[in-house]
């Protein structure tokens, strides 16, 4: 019997601040991404999301969108600390979040250098204006990430004409072993040189030094990237559990870049219509398996503080979902959710700590309420339960709510 479990993540599409937002991320207690979009665009109509129960999960109707009594819905809190796309997706896939530390690379330069030397690498320490970073094996820089919230991530950067991405990843994994920030991001491109990397050096706030990603010319050609998370073990996550059990797994969009899926299919893309088309293709071509898609452009609109663009992307995603629903049977489950909020009217361009909607479609299933889930890992646990495989590290399945409602 064929059966598919599909998750579509509308990145950054929150529905109201979490109760702890005021203490965890002061200012976020005012956040509500959907409310902001509706205030700016009260005529917004998303017929597919409305049908799936968006307003039910939100808890209020708008001028154009109403409650659907037949919808299956709930909402979820974030268990990970903060409001992070990377950790949000690790959480969805069943990871038990560990709280990372936040500090400049200056606190770890010597520890990293010693660890790399102990593993047989040649290490040089570069110093600029009293700040230091590491160059490993002549071509791999290890320094602060200057694009995310400062102190949350370190970057490992290299010109891939001079060292292979595989070797760079090995070095990054050794860095990961001794640092406790949320992410070590390892990336590089072809066609650039060490001179390009050195020319991209920047200092921020007198404490952080790194290679500015956009200026390093890494993105221009041959770009490769991997995110190594703190406390993330791919072997207790949904994709690895499923693929080891022989169940196909397809990751589409940004999730393909940030979730390990060594035995499955990962397709990177950004444009929303393309992401939705690829998802539809995966549904058509998959009899049994797990499909997860990240719609990144909603999050990008939030970062740009552009509610009009946010609306446009939501409409594209809604149209894509409308094409997918007719292909689903009583044996399939579709979940539409977010990973955090990104309120375009909050007054800054960072993510917001909000609850996220959980909209569930299964042909013939109506009126099921799954309540407020403590963690988005419940979705990963439900997926594994659905396929009858080992549960992931974190989360509680709610699959029995569906069985009781249809029995």
N, C-alpha and C positions, 0 to 999 in steps of 0.2 A: 504494500500500500504506500502510495506517495504521500508525503507530508512535508510542509515547509514552514519554517519559523522565520519571520522577517521583522527586523527592527529598522525603522527610519528615524534618524536623529535630526531634528531641526535645531541645529547648533545655536545655543544662546537664547532659546525661546521660552523664557521663564513665565510663570503665572502668579508671582507674588513672593515677597521676601520670606525667607525662613525665620522662625522665631528667634534664632540665635544671631541673626545678621547684625544687630546693633553692637554686639560684643565681639563677634568674629571679624566682621568687616564693617566698621562704623561708616554710616552713610547709606549702606545697602538696605537698611530697614525701610527706606522709602521706595525701594525698587519694585517695579512690576512691569515687565517688558510688554506683555499683551495690553495692559491698561494704557500705557503710553502710546502705543500704536493706535489703539481705538480712540483715544482722545484726539489725536492728530487726524485720524481718518475714520470718523464714525460711520461712514458708508462702506467700510471694509466688509466684503463678503467672501468667505472661504467655504463654499458649499460642501466639499468633501470633509474637511476638518470639522465643520459644524455637524455633519452626519455622524462622524466618529465620536462626537461628544466633547468637543473643545470647550464649549461654554459650560457644560456640566462640570468639567474639571476645574475651570476658572471660577465657577461659582456665581456667575452673573451673566445676564443676557445683554446684548448690545442692540442698537437700532436695527441691524440687518441680520444678526445671528442669534439663534434661540437655543434653549435646551432641547435635547432629543431624548425622550423617555426610553427609546430602544437602545441607546448607546451603552457600550461597556467601557467603563472609565475608572480612573483614580488619579492620584498624583503621588509624587515621590519627593522626599527630602534628599539632600546630598549628604552622604556619610564622609566624603573626603573633605579635608580642611580647605576652606576657601571656595573658589569657583573656577575650576580649571578644566579645559577641554581634554587634555591628556589624561588627567586622573579621573575625570568624569567617565571617559570611555573605559578605562581600566576597571572602574567600579561597575559599570554596566556589565562587563564581561566576567564579573565574579571575584574581583580582587578585594581583599579586606584592606582598606586604606590605612597607611601609616602616616602619621604627621611628620612631614619633612622639616628640616631646619632652614632658616633663611639667613644667609651671611655672605659677605664678599669672598671671592676666591683667594684674597690675601690670607685668609685664615687657614687655607688648605694647601697653599703652594708647596710648602716643605714636605707635608705628608704625601702629596701626590708625587712629587719629585722622587722621594725616597722609595715609594712603592713601585714606580716605573723602573727605577734603577735596579731594584731587587728582582724585577722580572726580566732583566737583561737588556733594557733599553738605554740608548744614549739620551741624556737629558741636559738641556741648557735652560737657564733661567734668564729671561729678558727683563730688564728693569727700565721703566720710564717714569720720571717725576716721582720717584719713591715707591711706585707700584710695580708689582712683579707678575709675570705669567710664565708658563712652561712651553718650551718647544721640545717635542719628543721625536727622536729619530730623524732630525733635520727638517721634517716637513709637516709635522702635526702640532698645531697650537692648542693649548688648553688654557682657557681664560673665562672671564665672566661673560654671560649672555647679557647683551645690552638692550634687547628688544622686549623681553618680558618684564614683570615687576623685578626690580633689581634685587639680586641676592637669592632668587628662586631657582635659577638654572645656571649651569656652566655649558659652554660650547667647546666642542672638539672639532677643529676645522683643518682641512688639508686640501691642497691642489691634487686632484686625482690623476693627473698625468705623471706625478712624481712618486706617488705611493698608492697602493690599491685601497679601495674602500674597505675590503675585508680586513686588511692590516690596520686601517684606521679604527674600525669597529673594535678590533681586539684591544687596542690601546684604550679606547673609550670605556670598554668593559672593565679594564683594570682601574681606571679612574673611578668608575662607579662603585667599585669595591670599597673605596675608602672615603667617599664623600656622602653627605647626608642631605643635600638640597633635593628639591623635588624631581629635577630632571637633569640628565646629562644628554645634550643634543649633539649627535655626531653627524657631520655633513661635509660635503665637498662638491666640487664641479671640475670639469675639464676646461682646458684653454687658459687657465690662470696660473700664476706663479706665486712663489713666496713673497716676492716684491709687492704683489697685489695685496696679499694678506697684511704685510707690514704697513702698507699705505692705508689700510682700513682700520688701523689701531685707533681706538677712542677711549677717553677717560670720562667717566660720569660721576658727579657728586664728590670728586676727590677720593673715592674709595673703590671704584669699580673700573677695571681695565679689560678691554676685550677687542675682538675683531668684529667690526660692524658688518653684519651678515650681507646686507644689500651692497655695501661698498667692496666686498671681497671678491666680486665677480664669480662667486660660486654658483649663482642661479642662472648664469647666462647659457651654459651648455653642460650636458652630462651630469646634472644635479642628482645626488643621492643623499638620503637622509634617514636617520633612525633615532628614535627617542628612547632613552633608557631611564625608566622610572624608579623612584625609591620604593623598595619593598614590593616591586612588581615581579611576579613569578608566572611566566606564560603557561607553565605546565598545569596550573590550577585555574586557568581561564577557559571560557567557553570554546574559542576556536581550536585550541590545542586538544582539549578533551574530545571534541567532536571529531576532528580530523583523524586522531589516533584511533577512534572507534570506527573509522571508515565512512563518516558522514561528511559530505562536501560542505565547505565553508567559503563564502564569497564576501569580501569586504570591499566597499565602494566609496570613493571620496576620501576625505581626510582620515577616516578611521583606518583606511588601508596603510596610511603612513605611521600611525601611532599605536596600533595593536598588532602583536605578533601573530602570524598566520603562516608559519613555515610550510605546512603541508596543504594549504588551501590556495585560493585565488585572491589576490589583492590588486585592485585597480584604482590608481590615484586619478582624481579629476576634481575640478572646482566648479565649473559652470553648472548651475542648478538643473537646467533642462537636460544636460548630458548625464548628470548623476541620476536623474529620474528615469531617463531612457535606458541607461545601463542596468538600473534596478529592474525595470520591466523586462529587459532581455534576460536577466538572470532568472527571474520568475518563470519566464517562458521556457527556459532551457534547463531548469532544475526540477526534477521530479521529487527528490527528497534532499533537504539540506537547510542550512542556515545562511541567511543573507542579511547583512547589516550595511546600511548606507548612512553616511554623514552629509547633510546639506550644510556646507560651510558658509555659504554666502549670507545666510541670516545673521550669523555671528559677525561677519565682516561689515554688514550694514549697521549693526549695533556699535561696533568699534568706530565706525565713521559718524556715529550719532545722527543717522539719517533715517528717520522713520518712513519717509516716502520710498526709499530703496528697500527698506525692510518689508514694506507692504508688497512691493513688486516681486520680491523673491518668494514671499509666502504664497502669493497667487500662482507663481510658477510651480512651486512644490505641491500646492493643492491640486493643480491640473494634472501633475504627474501621478499623484495618488489616485486620482479618479480613473486613470488608465489602468492602474494595477488591480484595483478591487475586482473587476469582472473576471480576472484570471484565477482568483482564489476560491478554494472549495471548503467544504465543512472540515476537511482534515488540515487546513492551514491556519496559522495564526499570524496576524500582522499587529505590531505595536508601533505607534507613532509617539515619540517622546522628545525631550530635550536633554541636555547634559548640565545646564546651569542657565542663568539669565544673562542678558546683555541689554539692559534698558537704554534705549537711544536718547532718553531725555533726563538721565540721572545727573548729567553735568560733567561726566568724565568718560573716558573711552575704555574703561576696563570692564571685565565681567562683573556680574552681580550675583550675589548668593540668594537664589530663589528656588522655590519648589518648581518641579517640572511636571507637565501633564503626562499622563499615561492613557493613551487612547487605544483601545483594543478592538480589532475586527476579526470575527470568525463567522463565516456564513452560517446563518441559522441561530446564532447566539445573540441574545438580547437582554438588556437591562441588568447586566452584572456589574456590581460595584466592588472594586478591590480596595477601596479606602485609601488612606495615606500610608505609603510604604516608607519604612525607615531608611532604606537604602535602594539605590538603583540596581544593586546586585540582585535584587529579587527577580529582575527580568532575566538575568543570566541563569539564575537557579531554575526559573520556570522553563527556560529553553532546554536545559539539560534534562529536566524532569519530562518534558515533552518527548524527547528522543530516547528516554530510558537509559541515560548514561550517568557516569559519576557526577555528583554535584560539584560545582566550583567551590573555591575557598570560602566564599561569602554569599549571603543571601538566603531567602526563604521562598520556596516556590508557592505560587498561588494557583497552580493548575487545577487543584481540586475544586476551586470555586466554579470553574467552567464545567467540570464533570457533573457536579451536583445540580447545576442549573439546566443541564441537558438530559439528566437521567429520568 
